[in-house]
Amino acid sequence: MSTALGWALVGGVAAMLTAPVPALHIYNVAALFLLWVTERGIPMETEALAFLFLGMVTGYTMLSVVPGVFFAVPDESMAFTILPAQRYLLEGRGYEAVTLMGMGGLGGLGLVAFLAPLAAHVLPAVRTILQPHLPWLLWAVVTYLLLSEWPKGSERPPAGWRRWWDGWRSLFAGLGTFLLAGLLGLILRVRSPLPPTVAYQGLMPAFVGLFAVPWLLTNLSAQVSLPPQRIGETVDAPPFLVLQATLAGVAGGSFAAFFPSVTGGIGGFLAGHATGQRDARAFLIAQGATRVVYYVGGYLLFFVPGLQLTRGGMAWMLSTQGMLYGPQNLVWAAASALCVGALTFLLSLGLARLATRLIAAVGYQRINALSLAVVLALVYALTGWQGLAVCAVATGIGLLPALWGARRLNALGLLLLGLALGLAGLEAPVLRMLGLLG
Protein backbone atom coordinates (compact mmCIF):
# COMPACT_ATOMS: atom_id res chain seq x y z
CA MET A 1 0.00 0.00 0.00
CA SER A 2 3.03 2.28 -0.01
CA THR A 3 2.32 2.69 -3.73
CA ALA A 4 -1.10 4.05 -2.83
CA LEU A 5 0.47 6.64 -0.54
CA GLY A 6 2.85 7.55 -3.37
CA TRP A 7 -0.05 8.20 -5.72
CA ALA A 8 -1.74 10.33 -3.05
CA LEU A 9 1.43 12.41 -2.71
CA VAL A 10 1.55 12.84 -6.50
CA GLY A 11 -2.02 14.10 -6.32
CA GLY A 12 -0.98 16.54 -3.60
CA VAL A 13 1.74 17.89 -5.91
CA ALA A 14 -0.82 18.30 -8.70
CA ALA A 15 -3.02 20.26 -6.30
CA MET A 16 -0.05 22.42 -5.32
CA LEU A 17 0.43 23.40 -8.98
CA THR A 18 -3.23 24.10 -9.73
CA ALA A 19 -4.93 25.24 -6.48
CA PRO A 20 -3.37 28.76 -6.54
CA VAL A 21 -4.90 29.40 -9.98
CA PRO A 22 -8.03 31.54 -9.46
CA ALA A 23 -11.34 29.69 -9.96
CA LEU A 24 -9.66 26.50 -11.26
CA HIS A 25 -11.51 23.84 -9.28
CA ILE A 26 -9.80 20.52 -8.68
CA TYR A 27 -12.84 18.71 -10.14
CA ASN A 28 -12.15 20.41 -13.47
CA VAL A 29 -8.50 19.38 -13.32
CA ALA A 30 -9.43 15.77 -12.48
CA ALA A 31 -12.01 15.66 -15.29
CA LEU A 32 -9.46 16.88 -17.83
CA PHE A 33 -6.91 14.33 -16.57
CA LEU A 34 -9.43 11.47 -16.75
CA LEU A 35 -10.49 12.52 -20.25
CA TRP A 36 -6.85 12.61 -21.35
CA VAL A 37 -6.15 9.16 -19.87
CA THR A 38 -9.29 7.68 -21.46
CA GLU A 39 -8.75 9.16 -24.92
CA ARG A 40 -5.13 8.02 -25.07
CA GLY A 41 -5.95 4.57 -23.73
CA ILE A 42 -3.40 4.85 -20.93
CA PRO A 43 -3.81 1.88 -18.58
CA MET A 44 -4.29 2.98 -14.98
CA GLU A 45 -5.50 0.80 -12.14
CA THR A 46 -8.58 1.94 -10.25
CA GLU A 47 -6.64 1.94 -6.97
CA ALA A 48 -3.92 4.22 -8.38
CA LEU A 49 -6.53 6.61 -9.79
CA ALA A 50 -8.46 6.58 -6.52
CA PHE A 51 -5.45 7.57 -4.43
CA LEU A 52 -4.29 10.11 -7.02
CA PHE A 53 -7.71 11.79 -6.81
CA LEU A 54 -7.58 11.55 -3.02
CA GLY A 55 -4.32 13.48 -2.94
CA MET A 56 -5.68 16.04 -5.38
CA VAL A 57 -8.87 16.76 -3.42
CA THR A 58 -7.02 16.84 -0.08
CA GLY A 59 -4.35 19.19 -1.37
CA TYR A 60 -6.96 21.41 -2.97
CA THR A 61 -8.94 21.89 0.24
CA MET A 62 -5.82 22.92 2.13
CA LEU A 63 -4.16 25.07 -0.53
CA SER A 64 -7.14 26.80 -2.18
CA VAL A 65 -7.67 28.73 1.05
CA VAL A 66 -4.77 30.99 0.01
CA PRO A 67 -6.33 32.45 -3.18
CA GLY A 68 -9.72 32.39 -1.42
CA VAL A 69 -8.41 34.66 1.35
CA PHE A 70 -5.91 36.86 -0.48
CA PHE A 71 -7.52 37.16 -3.91
CA ALA A 72 -11.21 36.61 -2.99
CA VAL A 73 -11.94 33.98 -5.64
CA PRO A 74 -14.05 31.52 -3.66
CA ASP A 75 -15.70 28.27 -4.69
CA GLU A 76 -19.14 27.35 -3.38
CA SER A 77 -17.74 25.96 -0.13
CA MET A 78 -15.99 29.27 0.64
CA ALA A 79 -19.10 31.42 0.12
CA PHE A 80 -19.88 31.57 3.83
CA THR A 81 -16.26 31.87 4.93
CA ILE A 82 -14.93 34.66 2.80
CA LEU A 83 -16.42 37.67 4.62
CA PRO A 84 -14.60 37.08 7.96
CA ALA A 85 -11.45 36.11 6.06
CA GLN A 86 -11.65 39.28 3.98
CA ARG A 87 -12.03 41.31 7.18
CA TYR A 88 -8.80 39.76 8.42
CA LEU A 89 -7.17 40.64 5.11
CA LEU A 90 -8.26 44.29 5.36
CA GLU A 91 -6.73 44.36 8.85
CA GLY A 92 -3.40 43.08 7.56
CA ARG A 93 -4.01 39.59 9.01
CA GLY A 94 -4.53 37.52 5.88
CA TYR A 95 -1.72 35.14 6.84
CA GLU A 96 -3.41 34.56 10.20
CA ALA A 97 -6.72 33.74 8.48
CA VAL A 98 -4.99 31.15 6.30
CA THR A 99 -3.30 29.67 9.36
CA LEU A 100 -6.54 29.41 11.34
CA MET A 101 -8.40 27.75 8.50
CA GLY A 102 -5.48 25.40 7.92
CA MET A 103 -5.48 24.43 11.59
CA GLY A 104 -9.18 23.61 11.36
CA GLY A 105 -8.62 21.60 8.19
CA LEU A 106 -5.80 19.61 9.74
CA GLY A 107 -7.88 18.95 12.86
CA GLY A 108 -10.81 17.84 10.71
CA LEU A 109 -8.59 15.44 8.77
CA GLY A 110 -7.22 14.01 12.01
CA LEU A 111 -10.71 13.34 13.34
CA VAL A 112 -11.81 11.78 10.03
CA ALA A 113 -8.77 9.48 10.04
CA PHE A 114 -9.45 8.50 13.67
CA LEU A 115 -13.11 7.66 12.98
CA ALA A 116 -12.59 5.99 9.60
CA PRO A 117 -12.37 2.41 10.99
CA LEU A 118 -15.84 2.85 12.53
CA ALA A 119 -17.46 4.08 9.30
CA ALA A 120 -18.29 0.63 7.90
CA HIS A 121 -20.12 -0.30 11.13
CA VAL A 122 -22.09 2.93 11.56
CA LEU A 123 -22.73 4.72 8.27
CA PRO A 124 -24.69 2.01 6.41
CA ALA A 125 -27.21 1.88 9.26
CA VAL A 126 -27.40 5.69 9.40
CA ARG A 127 -28.07 5.84 5.68
CA THR A 128 -30.82 3.21 5.93
CA ILE A 129 -32.52 5.24 8.65
CA LEU A 130 -32.23 8.61 6.91
CA GLN A 131 -32.85 7.62 3.27
CA PRO A 132 -36.69 7.80 3.47
CA HIS A 133 -36.47 11.24 5.10
CA LEU A 134 -34.15 12.91 2.58
CA PRO A 135 -36.89 14.92 0.79
CA TRP A 136 -38.21 16.76 3.84
CA LEU A 137 -34.74 17.12 5.36
CA LEU A 138 -33.48 18.83 2.20
CA TRP A 139 -36.55 21.09 2.09
CA ALA A 140 -35.92 21.94 5.75
CA VAL A 141 -32.37 23.02 4.85
CA VAL A 142 -33.66 25.15 1.96
CA THR A 143 -36.32 26.72 4.16
CA TYR A 144 -33.86 27.55 6.93
CA LEU A 145 -31.41 29.01 4.42
CA LEU A 146 -34.08 31.34 3.05
CA LEU A 147 -35.64 32.24 6.41
CA SER A 148 -32.21 33.22 7.73
CA GLU A 149 -32.41 36.21 5.36
CA TRP A 150 -34.94 37.76 7.75
CA PRO A 151 -35.49 41.47 7.10
CA LYS A 152 -32.68 43.59 8.44
CA GLY A 153 -31.74 47.19 7.96
CA SER A 154 -28.95 49.67 8.57
CA GLU A 155 -28.26 51.35 11.89
CA ARG A 156 -29.62 54.66 10.57
CA PRO A 157 -32.50 53.76 8.25
CA PRO A 158 -34.03 56.43 6.03
CA ALA A 159 -37.56 57.74 6.53
CA GLY A 160 -40.76 56.80 4.73
CA TRP A 161 -41.11 53.88 2.32
CA ARG A 162 -37.33 53.72 1.97
CA ARG A 163 -37.17 52.56 5.56
CA TRP A 164 -39.31 49.55 4.59
CA TRP A 165 -37.13 48.86 1.55
CA ASP A 166 -33.96 49.19 3.65
CA GLY A 167 -35.18 46.38 5.90
CA TRP A 168 -36.61 44.03 3.29
CA ARG A 169 -34.24 44.36 0.34
CA SER A 170 -31.83 41.68 1.58
CA LEU A 171 -34.71 39.21 1.93
CA PHE A 172 -35.96 39.92 -1.59
CA ALA A 173 -32.41 39.70 -2.95
CA GLY A 174 -31.85 36.37 -1.20
CA LEU A 175 -35.10 34.87 -2.48
CA GLY A 176 -34.49 36.24 -5.97
CA THR A 177 -30.94 34.88 -6.04
CA PHE A 178 -32.08 31.43 -4.91
CA LEU A 179 -34.93 31.20 -7.43
CA LEU A 180 -32.97 32.58 -10.38
CA ALA A 181 -29.97 30.35 -9.63
CA GLY A 182 -32.34 27.40 -9.28
CA LEU A 183 -33.96 28.20 -12.63
CA LEU A 184 -30.52 28.39 -14.22
CA GLY A 185 -29.68 24.99 -12.74
CA LEU A 186 -32.88 23.48 -14.17
CA ILE A 187 -32.12 24.91 -17.62
CA LEU A 188 -28.57 23.56 -17.55
CA ARG A 189 -29.87 20.11 -16.58
CA VAL A 190 -32.41 19.72 -19.38
CA ARG A 191 -31.44 22.22 -22.10
CA SER A 192 -27.82 23.11 -21.58
CA PRO A 193 -26.38 25.32 -24.32
CA LEU A 194 -22.94 23.77 -23.78
CA PRO A 195 -21.63 21.35 -26.44
CA PRO A 196 -21.92 17.62 -25.56
CA THR A 197 -18.13 17.35 -25.73
CA VAL A 198 -17.81 19.45 -22.54
CA ALA A 199 -20.65 17.85 -20.61
CA TYR A 200 -18.20 16.92 -17.84
CA GLN A 201 -17.74 20.67 -17.22
CA GLY A 202 -21.48 21.38 -17.34
CA LEU A 203 -21.78 23.46 -14.15
CA MET A 204 -18.32 25.00 -14.16
CA PRO A 205 -19.21 28.28 -15.96
CA ALA A 206 -22.28 28.72 -13.75
CA PHE A 207 -20.30 28.30 -10.52
CA VAL A 208 -17.60 30.69 -11.75
CA GLY A 209 -20.24 33.26 -12.64
CA LEU A 210 -22.13 32.90 -9.37
CA PHE A 211 -19.18 33.01 -7.00
CA ALA A 212 -15.86 34.05 -8.54
CA VAL A 213 -16.61 36.79 -11.06
CA PRO A 214 -18.89 38.88 -8.77
CA TRP A 215 -16.17 38.96 -6.10
CA LEU A 216 -13.58 40.17 -8.57
CA LEU A 217 -15.89 42.78 -10.08
CA THR A 218 -16.86 44.18 -6.68
CA ASN A 219 -13.19 44.27 -5.63
CA LEU A 220 -12.29 46.17 -8.79
CA SER A 221 -15.16 48.63 -8.47
CA ALA A 222 -14.48 49.27 -4.78
CA GLN A 223 -10.83 50.19 -5.42
CA VAL A 224 -9.75 48.38 -2.26
CA SER A 225 -6.30 49.21 -0.95
CA LEU A 226 -4.80 46.58 1.34
CA PRO A 227 -2.58 47.44 4.29
CA PRO A 228 0.78 45.69 4.70
CA GLN A 229 0.19 42.08 5.72
CA ARG A 230 1.73 40.87 8.99
CA ILE A 231 3.44 37.48 9.21
CA GLY A 232 3.17 36.33 12.80
CA GLU A 233 5.13 33.49 14.35
CA THR A 234 2.24 32.50 16.63
CA VAL A 235 -1.56 32.49 16.47
CA ASP A 236 -3.85 33.56 19.31
CA ALA A 237 -6.02 30.43 19.44
CA PRO A 238 -6.35 28.64 22.82
CA PRO A 239 -6.49 24.82 22.61
CA PHE A 240 -10.08 24.61 23.88
CA LEU A 241 -11.27 27.11 21.27
CA VAL A 242 -9.48 25.13 18.53
CA LEU A 243 -11.05 21.87 19.72
CA GLN A 244 -14.54 23.34 20.05
CA ALA A 245 -14.40 25.02 16.64
CA THR A 246 -12.97 21.93 14.95
CA LEU A 247 -15.73 19.70 16.34
CA ALA A 248 -18.36 22.17 15.14
CA GLY A 249 -16.76 22.25 11.70
CA VAL A 250 -16.57 18.46 11.52
CA ALA A 251 -20.28 18.26 12.37
CA GLY A 252 -21.18 20.69 9.59
CA GLY A 253 -18.83 19.07 7.09
CA SER A 254 -20.18 15.59 7.89
CA PHE A 255 -23.72 16.77 7.25
CA ALA A 256 -22.68 18.35 3.95
CA ALA A 257 -20.70 15.28 2.87
CA PHE A 258 -23.49 12.82 3.66
CA PHE A 259 -26.49 14.68 2.24
CA PRO A 260 -26.79 15.16 -1.54
CA SER A 261 -26.21 18.67 -2.96
CA VAL A 262 -25.56 20.18 0.49
CA THR A 263 -22.19 21.88 0.09
CA GLY A 264 -19.53 22.74 2.61
CA GLY A 265 -20.71 26.35 2.71
CA ILE A 266 -24.18 25.30 3.82
CA GLY A 267 -22.74 22.78 6.28
CA GLY A 268 -20.58 25.48 7.82
CA PHE A 269 -23.52 27.86 7.91
CA LEU A 270 -25.68 25.35 9.79
CA ALA A 271 -22.86 24.38 12.16
CA GLY A 272 -22.14 28.03 12.95
CA HIS A 273 -25.77 28.70 13.80
CA ALA A 274 -26.15 25.47 15.79
CA THR A 275 -23.11 26.20 17.96
CA GLY A 276 -23.64 29.97 18.20
CA GLN A 277 -20.12 30.84 17.02
CA ARG A 278 -19.33 34.51 17.44
CA ASP A 279 -15.55 34.48 17.79
CA ALA A 280 -13.93 35.16 14.40
CA ARG A 281 -11.07 32.78 15.20
CA ALA A 282 -13.45 29.95 16.01
CA PHE A 283 -15.44 30.73 12.89
CA LEU A 284 -12.43 30.44 10.58
CA ILE A 285 -11.18 27.26 12.27
CA ALA A 286 -14.63 25.68 11.99
CA GLN A 287 -14.92 26.63 8.33
CA GLY A 288 -11.52 25.11 7.59
CA ALA A 289 -12.65 21.85 9.19
CA THR A 290 -15.98 21.96 7.37
CA ARG A 291 -14.38 22.33 3.93
CA VAL A 292 -11.98 19.45 4.49
CA VAL A 293 -14.60 17.06 5.86
CA TYR A 294 -17.00 18.05 3.07
CA TYR A 295 -14.50 17.41 0.28
CA VAL A 296 -12.24 14.70 1.68
CA GLY A 297 -14.77 13.03 3.99
CA GLY A 298 -17.31 12.95 1.18
CA TYR A 299 -14.77 11.34 -1.12
CA LEU A 300 -13.83 8.75 1.52
CA LEU A 301 -17.46 7.60 1.63
CA PHE A 302 -16.67 5.91 -1.68
CA PHE A 303 -14.27 3.58 0.16
CA VAL A 304 -16.69 2.52 2.93
CA PRO A 305 -17.71 -1.16 2.59
CA GLY A 306 -21.45 -1.73 2.47
CA LEU A 307 -22.29 1.96 1.97
CA GLN A 308 -21.98 2.39 -1.81
CA LEU A 309 -22.31 6.15 -1.47
CA THR A 310 -20.91 8.45 -4.13
CA ARG A 311 -20.62 12.09 -3.07
CA GLY A 312 -18.89 14.88 -4.95
CA GLY A 313 -17.56 15.20 -8.47
CA MET A 314 -14.33 13.35 -7.74
CA ALA A 315 -16.13 10.24 -6.49
CA TRP A 316 -18.53 10.29 -9.45
CA MET A 317 -15.60 10.36 -11.87
CA LEU A 318 -13.90 7.52 -10.05
CA SER A 319 -17.10 5.45 -10.03
CA THR A 320 -16.98 5.31 -13.84
CA GLN A 321 -13.71 3.38 -13.58
CA GLY A 322 -14.90 0.73 -11.11
CA MET A 323 -15.58 0.30 -7.42
CA LEU A 324 -13.02 0.17 -4.62
CA TYR A 325 -14.25 -1.20 -1.31
CA GLY A 326 -12.63 -2.86 1.67
CA PRO A 327 -11.64 -1.95 5.24
CA GLN A 328 -7.95 -1.90 4.36
CA ASN A 329 -8.44 0.56 1.49
CA LEU A 330 -10.51 2.82 3.74
CA VAL A 331 -7.86 2.94 6.50
CA TRP A 332 -5.05 3.55 4.01
CA ALA A 333 -7.09 6.24 2.28
CA ALA A 334 -7.74 8.06 5.57
CA ALA A 335 -4.07 7.80 6.56
CA SER A 336 -2.92 9.00 3.14
CA ALA A 337 -5.29 11.97 3.30
CA LEU A 338 -3.85 12.92 6.70
CA CYS A 339 -0.28 12.76 5.37
CA VAL A 340 -1.10 14.84 2.29
CA GLY A 341 -3.07 17.29 4.45
CA ALA A 342 -0.15 17.82 6.84
CA LEU A 343 2.27 18.48 3.97
CA THR A 344 -0.07 20.81 2.09
CA PHE A 345 -0.86 22.71 5.31
CA LEU A 346 2.83 23.59 5.57
CA LEU A 347 2.83 24.48 1.87
CA SER A 348 -0.19 26.74 2.37
CA LEU A 349 1.76 28.80 4.88
CA GLY A 350 4.54 29.23 2.34
CA LEU A 351 2.04 30.19 -0.36
CA ALA A 352 0.45 32.70 2.01
CA ARG A 353 3.85 34.34 2.56
CA LEU A 354 4.37 34.41 -1.20
CA ALA A 355 0.91 35.96 -1.67
CA THR A 356 1.73 38.80 0.74
CA ARG A 357 4.88 39.58 -1.23
CA LEU A 358 3.00 39.39 -4.52
CA ILE A 359 0.35 41.84 -3.33
CA ALA A 360 3.01 44.25 -2.11
CA ALA A 361 4.94 44.04 -5.38
CA VAL A 362 2.12 43.99 -7.94
CA GLY A 363 -0.81 45.66 -6.18
CA TYR A 364 -4.19 44.29 -5.21
CA GLN A 365 -6.15 45.90 -8.05
CA ARG A 366 -3.81 44.54 -10.71
CA ILE A 367 -4.03 41.08 -9.20
CA ASN A 368 -7.83 41.27 -9.25
CA ALA A 369 -7.80 42.36 -12.90
CA LEU A 370 -5.37 39.56 -13.79
CA SER A 371 -7.46 37.05 -11.84
CA LEU A 372 -10.60 38.11 -13.74
CA ALA A 373 -8.78 37.65 -17.05
CA VAL A 374 -7.56 34.20 -15.98
CA VAL A 375 -11.05 33.18 -14.82
CA LEU A 376 -12.69 34.17 -18.10
CA ALA A 377 -9.90 32.58 -20.14
CA LEU A 378 -10.38 29.30 -18.25
CA VAL A 379 -14.12 29.34 -18.85
CA TYR A 380 -13.56 29.93 -22.56
CA ALA A 381 -10.81 27.31 -22.82
CA LEU A 382 -12.90 24.63 -21.09
CA THR A 383 -16.42 25.40 -22.36
CA GLY A 384 -16.15 27.80 -25.32
CA TRP A 385 -18.32 30.81 -26.12
CA GLN A 386 -21.40 29.01 -24.82
CA GLY A 387 -19.73 28.67 -21.44
CA LEU A 388 -18.93 32.39 -21.41
CA ALA A 389 -22.60 33.13 -22.12
CA VAL A 390 -23.68 30.92 -19.19
CA CYS A 391 -21.05 32.59 -17.02
CA ALA A 392 -22.38 36.04 -17.95
CA VAL A 393 -25.94 35.08 -16.95
CA ALA A 394 -24.71 33.53 -13.70
CA THR A 395 -22.66 36.65 -12.96
CA GLY A 396 -25.80 38.79 -13.14
CA ILE A 397 -27.44 36.49 -10.60
CA GLY A 398 -24.32 36.37 -8.42
CA LEU A 399 -24.18 40.17 -8.25
CA LEU A 400 -27.61 40.41 -6.61
CA PRO A 401 -26.46 39.44 -3.09
CA ALA A 402 -23.33 41.55 -3.48
CA LEU A 403 -25.32 44.66 -4.38
CA TRP A 404 -28.28 44.19 -2.04
CA GLY A 405 -26.70 42.75 1.08
CA ALA A 406 -27.90 39.13 0.92
CA ARG A 407 -25.95 35.94 1.57
CA ARG A 408 -24.08 34.53 -1.40
CA LEU A 409 -25.03 31.05 -0.21
CA ASN A 410 -28.44 31.61 -1.82
CA ALA A 411 -26.75 31.12 -5.18
CA LEU A 412 -26.54 27.43 -4.29
CA GLY A 413 -30.14 27.26 -5.43
CA LEU A 414 -28.35 26.17 -8.62
CA LEU A 415 -28.06 22.72 -7.03
CA LEU A 416 -30.60 22.70 -4.24
CA LEU A 417 -33.80 23.67 -6.06
CA GLY A 418 -33.62 20.97 -8.73
CA LEU A 419 -32.72 18.23 -6.29
CA ALA A 420 -35.38 19.28 -3.76
CA LEU A 421 -38.02 19.29 -6.50
CA GLY A 422 -36.82 15.91 -7.76
CA LEU A 423 -36.94 14.27 -4.33
CA ALA A 424 -40.47 15.62 -3.83
CA GLY A 425 -41.59 14.33 -7.24
CA LEU A 426 -42.23 17.86 -8.50
CA GLU A 427 -39.38 18.36 -10.95
CA ALA A 428 -41.19 17.14 -14.09
CA PRO A 429 -44.38 19.21 -13.46
CA VAL A 430 -42.31 22.33 -12.79
CA LEU A 431 -40.23 21.78 -15.93
CA ARG A 432 -43.41 21.37 -18.01
CA MET A 433 -44.88 24.52 -16.49
CA LEU A 434 -41.70 26.41 -17.45
CA GLY A 435 -41.79 24.97 -20.96
CA LEU A 436 -38.53 23.11 -20.52
CA LEU A 437 -40.12 19.71 -21.19
CA GLY A 438 -42.27 18.83 -24.15
KOLVO-663153 format. One line per field, with one value per residue (C-alpha): x negated, y negated, z negated. Coordinates in steps of 0.02 Angstrom, whole numbers, always signed. Layout:
u = [X/...]
v = [Y/...]
w = [Z/...]
! end
This chain:
u = [+0/-152/-116/+55/-24/-142/+3/+87/-71/-77/+101/+49/-87/+41/+151/+3/-22/+162/+246/+168/+245/+402/+567/+483/+575/+490/+642/+608/+425/+471/+600/+473/+346/+471/+524/+342/+308/+464/+438/+257/+298/+170/+191/+214/+275/+429/+332/+196/+326/+423/+273/+215/+386/+379/+216/+284/+443/+351/+218/+348/+447/+291/+208/+357/+383/+239/+317/+486/+421/+296/+376/+560/+597/+702/+785/+957/+887/+800/+955/+994/+813/+747/+821/+730/+573/+582/+601/+440/+358/+413/+337/+170/+201/+227/+86/+170/+336/+249/+165/+327/+420/+274/+274/+459/+431/+290/+394/+541/+429/+361/+536/+590/+439/+472/+656/+629/+619/+792/+873/+915/+1006/+1105/+1137/+1234/+1360/+1370/+1404/+1541/+1626/+1611/+1643/+1834/+1823/+1708/+1844/+1911/+1737/+1674/+1827/+1796/+1618/+1683/+1816/+1693/+1570/+1704/+1782/+1611/+1621/+1747/+1775/+1634/+1587/+1448/+1413/+1481/+1625/+1701/+1878/+2038/+2055/+1867/+1859/+1966/+1857/+1698/+1759/+1831/+1712/+1592/+1735/+1798/+1620/+1592/+1755/+1725/+1547/+1604/+1747/+1649/+1499/+1617/+1698/+1526/+1484/+1644/+1606/+1429/+1493/+1621/+1572/+1391/+1319/+1147/+1082/+1096/+906/+890/+1033/+910/+887/+1074/+1089/+916/+961/+1114/+1015/+880/+1012/+1107/+959/+793/+830/+944/+809/+679/+795/+843/+660/+614/+758/+724/+542/+488/+315/+240/+129/-39/-9/-87/-172/-158/-257/-112/+78/+192/+301/+318/+325/+504/+563/+474/+553/+727/+720/+649/+786/+918/+838/+829/+1014/+1059/+941/+1009/+1186/+1134/+1035/+1175/+1324/+1339/+1311/+1278/+1110/+976/+1035/+1209/+1137/+1029/+1176/+1284/+1143/+1107/+1289/+1307/+1156/+1182/+1006/+966/+777/+697/+553/+672/+772/+621/+559/+731/+746/+576/+632/+799/+719/+599/+730/+850/+725/+612/+739/+866/+739/+691/+873/+833/+714/+834/+886/+1073/+1115/+1099/+1116/+1045/+1031/+945/+878/+716/+806/+926/+780/+695/+855/+849/+686/+745/+779/+651/+712/+632/+582/+397/+422/+525/+393/+253/+354/+387/+203/+146/+264/+193/+14/+55/+153/+8/-114/+3/+43/-142/-142/+10/-88/-227/-102/-23/-192/-218/-46/-86/-244/-150/-17/-150/-247/-106/+41/+209/+307/+191/+201/+392/+390/+268/+373/+530/+439/+378/+552/+635/+495/+519/+706/+678/+541/+645/+821/+808/+916/+1070/+986/+947/+1130/+1184/+1052/+1119/+1297/+1235/+1133/+1290/+1372/+1216/+1209/+1381/+1323/+1166/+1266/+1414/+1335/+1395/+1297/+1204/+1252/+1422/+1338/+1327/+1507/+1417/+1403/+1530/+1690/+1681/+1636/+1769/+1901/+1841/+1847/+2023/+2079/+2112/+1969/+2059/+2219/+2116/+2011/+2170/+2244/+2085/+2090/+1926/+2006/+2114]
v = [+0/-114/-135/-202/-332/-378/-410/-517/-621/-642/-705/-827/-894/-915/-1013/-1121/-1170/-1205/-1262/-1438/-1470/-1577/-1484/-1325/-1192/-1026/-936/-1021/-969/-789/-783/-844/-716/-574/-626/-631/-458/-384/-458/-401/-228/-243/-94/-149/-40/-97/-97/-211/-330/-329/-378/-506/-589/-577/-674/-802/-838/-842/-959/-1071/-1095/-1146/-1254/-1340/-1436/-1549/-1622/-1620/-1733/-1843/-1858/-1830/-1699/-1576/-1414/-1368/-1298/-1464/-1571/-1578/-1593/-1733/-1883/-1854/-1805/-1964/-2065/-1988/-2032/-2214/-2218/-2154/-1980/-1876/-1757/-1728/-1687/-1557/-1483/-1471/-1387/-1270/-1221/-1181/-1080/-981/-948/-892/-772/-700/-667/-589/-474/-425/-383/-299/-120/-142/-204/-32/+15/-147/-236/-101/-94/-285/-292/-160/-262/-431/-381/-390/-562/-646/-746/-838/-856/-942/-1055/-1097/-1151/-1257/-1336/-1378/-1451/-1567/-1612/-1661/-1810/-1888/-2074/-2179/-2360/-2483/-2568/-2733/-2688/-2822/-2887/-2840/-2694/-2686/-2628/-2478/-2443/-2459/-2319/-2202/-2218/-2084/-1961/-1996/-1985/-1819/-1744/-1812/-1744/-1571/-1560/-1629/-1517/-1370/-1410/-1419/-1250/-1174/-1245/-1178/-1006/-986/-1111/-1155/-1266/-1188/-1067/-881/-867/-973/-893/-846/-1033/-1069/-1173/-1250/-1414/-1436/-1415/-1534/-1663/-1645/-1651/-1702/-1840/-1944/-1948/-2008/-2139/-2209/-2213/-2308/-2431/-2463/-2509/-2419/-2460/-2329/-2372/-2284/-2104/-2044/-1874/-1817/-1675/-1625/-1624/-1678/-1522/-1432/-1241/-1230/-1356/-1257/-1094/-1167/-1251/-1096/-985/-1109/-1113/-923/-913/-1035/-953/-780/-838/-917/-764/-641/-734/-758/-934/-1009/-1094/-1137/-1317/-1265/-1139/-1274/-1393/-1267/-1219/-1401/-1435/-1274/-1310/-1498/-1542/-1725/-1724/-1758/-1639/-1497/-1536/-1522/-1363/-1284/-1332/-1256/-1093/-1098/-1116/-972/-853/-902/-871/-735/-651/-647/-567/-438/-380/-296/-179/-126/+58/+86/-98/-119/-307/-423/-604/-744/-760/-668/-512/-515/-518/-376/-273/-266/-169/-36/-15/-8/+60/+143/+97/+95/-28/-141/-147/-178/-312/-403/-390/-450/-599/-646/-638/-742/-864/-891/-924/-1041/-1135/-1180/-1224/-1337/-1440/-1462/-1509/-1635/-1717/-1721/-1798/-1940/-1979/-1969/-2092/-2213/-2202/-2199/-2283/-2214/-2295/-2227/-2054/-2064/-2118/-1978/-1852/-1906/-1883/-1710/-1659/-1708/-1629/-1465/-1467/-1496/-1365/-1232/-1270/-1390/-1540/-1451/-1434/-1619/-1656/-1546/-1630/-1802/-1754/-1677/-1833/-1939/-1825/-1819/-2009/-2020/-1972/-2077/-2233/-2210/-2137/-1956/-1797/-1726/-1553/-1581/-1556/-1371/-1363/-1309/-1136/-1135/-1183/-1049/-911/-964/-964/-795/-713/-781/-717/-893/-918/-857/-960/-1117/-1089/-1068/-1226/-1320/-1249/-1156/-986/-941]
w = [+0/+1/+187/+142/+27/+168/+286/+152/+136/+325/+316/+180/+295/+435/+315/+266/+449/+487/+324/+327/+499/+473/+498/+563/+464/+434/+507/+673/+666/+624/+765/+891/+828/+837/+1012/+1068/+994/+1073/+1246/+1253/+1187/+1047/+929/+749/+607/+513/+349/+419/+490/+326/+221/+351/+340/+151/+147/+269/+171/+4/+68/+149/-12/-106/+27/+109/-52/-1/+159/+71/-68/+24/+196/+149/+282/+183/+234/+169/+6/-32/-6/-192/-247/-140/-231/-398/-303/-199/-359/-421/-255/-268/-443/-378/-451/-294/-342/-510/-424/-315/-468/-567/-425/-396/-580/-568/-410/-487/-643/-535/-439/-601/-667/-501/-502/-683/-649/-480/-550/-626/-465/-395/-556/-578/-413/-320/-463/-470/-284/-297/-433/-346/-164/-174/-255/-129/-40/-192/-268/-110/-104/-288/-243/-98/-208/-346/-221/-153/-321/-387/-268/-387/-355/-422/-398/-428/-595/-529/-413/-301/-327/-236/-116/-99/-278/-229/-78/-182/-295/-164/-17/-79/-96/+80/+147/+60/+124/+298/+302/+246/+372/+519/+482/+464/+631/+711/+637/+709/+881/+877/+829/+969/+1105/+1079/+1216/+1189/+1322/+1278/+1286/+1127/+1031/+892/+861/+867/+707/+708/+798/+687/+526/+588/+632/+469/+350/+427/+553/+439/+305/+428/+504/+334/+282/+439/+423/+239/+271/+113/+48/-67/-214/-235/-286/-450/-460/-640/-717/-831/-823/-965/-972/-1141/-1131/-1194/-1064/-926/-986/-1002/-832/-748/-817/-757/-585/-576/-619/-480/-355/-394/-363/-197/-144/-183/-112/+77/+148/-25/-4/-131/-135/-191/-314/-391/-396/-490/-608/-647/-690/-789/-898/-910/-851/-872/-889/-720/-760/-801/-644/-529/-614/-599/-416/-379/-460/-369/-197/-224/-293/-153/-14/-84/-199/-59/+56/-76/-82/+84/-8/-146/-129/-123/-98/+91/+74/+206/+153/+247/+423/+387/+325/+472/+594/+502/+501/+692/+679/+556/+371/+231/+66/-84/-262/-218/-75/-187/-325/-200/-114/-278/-328/-157/-165/-335/-268/-115/-223/-342/-199/-105/-265/-278/-94/-118/-244/-117/+18/-101/-128/+60/+84/-37/+62/+226/+166/+105/+269/+397/+309/+260/+403/+535/+460/+463/+645/+689/+592/+687/+852/+799/+741/+905/+1007/+913/+943/+1128/+1141/+1055/+1118/+1266/+1306/+1241/+1072/+1070/+1106/+960/+851/+897/+848/+685/+648/+657/+530/+421/+412/+330/+155/+174/+219/+102/-54/-46/-78/+70/+10/+91/+259/+215/+271/+431/+351/+212/+303/+437/+314/+188/+325/+388/+216/+191/+362/+425/+548/+705/+673/+639/+796/+900/+824/+872/+1048/+1026/+1059/+1207]
! end
